[in-house]
Amino acid sequence: MRAVVDTNVLVSGLIRPRGAIGLVIRGLRDRRFVAITSPPMLEEIVDVLGRPRLRDKYGLDDRAVETLLRFLVLRSELVIPSARIERCRDPRDDYLLETAVAGAADRLVTGDADLLELGSHERVLIVSPVTFVGELD
């Protein structure tokens, strides 16, 4: 299975790798699915993990950010989206659909209610981490 894992899931997995999110991260680590990523996704991770409030609250440093980025680069297929998609209620989320389409993903794994409400885009099903983990079994 090919999947885009939303940055909210990846960041949560770094901070608290428990429950379904932890299982998604372990599935990525164990290559139970092909993860698809893109430069905008990597940029968002750097941005989010660079926020002082988040760093202070969870004791994150540059090393933690670098470790996550290296992990993603090693375990993911990098794609460069070429088609612009404007479908999300929050236009800042459209890049995830663009990444999923460019990478021929089967799933977009997210905790974002606006994306989950879409249900699918083209042939990409949009699912929660709990649903995705159930599909990996």
C-alpha angles and dihedrals in degrees: 000000000000118000143175108215110207116239090242089063093045094049091046088049091055093048100040114006095190136118121004093339090056089050091052090052091047090048089054091047091050093045093240087147138015110255119212121206138169138200092261090055092051090047091052092051091052090047096048095043090046093062109114094219092055093043092050095045095051101027094244121166137179090275092059091050092047091048092053092047092049090048090053094046091050096044101036141070110234116220132182109219112225103177121072114227123193107184110110123096085229105050089205087073096055091090089068091058089045090053092047093051094044090050095045088237122185093204141025107205113205146147091209110118093207092056094042089053089061090061093196146359119210102318096336116105114211110218142168121249089254092055092045094051089051089054092052093060 
